[in-house]
Structure formats: structure tokens, C-alpha cells
């Protein structure tokens, strides 16, 4: 009887260790997936921010050119009076 109990305890310990190892592996896989997902999202958002910055700079340059042209036209009108 004692031998059977020891054998049963040994089997239960082995199963427990296997379950713990499986849980550790699953946790690591989930962490890797989460990290990869976050990295992908961060990369996409970084690219979006850069795109928006470039668009903003482009629009700023266009607006500055339009403003300069209007200022030039207005100053030419006043130049005629001087």
C-alpha cells in the first residue's frame, strides 16, 4: 500500500510539473504575440505620424507661398502710389 501511495504521489508530482511547464510555455507564447502586436501597432502609428508631419510641412509651404504671393500683389498696388 505504501509503495502504491509513493508511486501515485510521484505520478501526481510529474503531472503537476508538466502542467506548470505547459502554463509557462503558453504564457511565453502569449507574451510574444502581445509584444509583436504592440510593436506592429507602434510601427504603424509612427509611420502615420511621420506621414502627417510631412503633409503638414507640405501644406505649410503651400500656404506660405500663397501668402507671399498675396503680400507681393498688395505691395505692388501700394508701390504705385509711392
C-alpha positions in Angstrom: 0.0 0.0 0.0 2.8 2.4 0.9 4.5 1.7 -2.4 1.4 2.4 -4.3 0.9 5.7 -2.5 4.5 6.7 -3.2 4.0 5.8 -6.8 0.8 7.7 -7.0 2.4 10.8 -5.4 5.3 10.6 -7.9 2.8 10.5 -10.8 0.9 13.4 -9.4 4.1 15.4 -9.0 5.1 14.7 -12.5 1.7 15.8 -13.9 1.9 18.9 -11.8 5.4 19.8 -13.2 4.1 19.1 -16.7 1.1 21.4 -16.2 3.3 24.1 -14.8 5.7 23.8 -17.8 2.7 24.0 -20.2 1.4 27.1 -18.5 4.8 28.7 -18.6 5.1 28.0 -22.3 1.6 29.3 -23.0 2.3 32.4 -21.1 5.5 33.0 -23.0 3.7 32.5 -26.3 1.0 34.9 -25.3 3.6 37.5 -24.2 5.4 37.1 -27.6 2.2 37.6 -29.5 1.2 40.6 -27.4 4.7 42.1 -27.9 4.6 41.5 -31.6 1.1 43.1 -31.8 2.1 46.1 -29.9 5.3 46.5 -31.9 3.3 46.3 -35.1 0.8 48.9 -33.9 3.6 51.2 -32.7 5.3 51.0 -36.1 2.1 51.7 -37.9 1.3 54.7 -35.7 4.9 56.0 -36.1 4.6 55.8 -39.8 1.2 57.6 -39.6 2.7 60.4 -37.5 5.6 60.8 -40.0 3.1 61.0 -42.9 1.0 63.6 -41.1 4.2 65.7 -40.3 5.2 65.6 -44.0 1.7 66.6 -45.1 1.6 69.4 -42.5 5.0 70.7 -43.7 3.8 70.5 -47.3 0.6 72.4 -46.6 2.6 75.0 -44.6 4.9 75.6 -47.5 1.9 75.9 -49.9 0.2 78.3 -47.6 3.3 80.3 -47.2 3.7 80.6 -50.9 0.1 81.7 -51.3 0.6 84.3 -48.6 3.8 85.6 -50.1 2.1 85.9 -53.4 -0.8 87.9 -51.9 1.6 90.1 -50.0 3.6 90.7 -53.1 0.4 91.7 -55.0 -0.7 94.1 -52.3 2.7 95.7 -52.0 2.8 96.2 -55.8 -0.5 98.1 -55.5 1.0 100.4 -52.8 4.2 100.8 -54.8 2.3 102.6 -57.5 1.3 105.3 -55.0 4.9 105.8 -53.9 
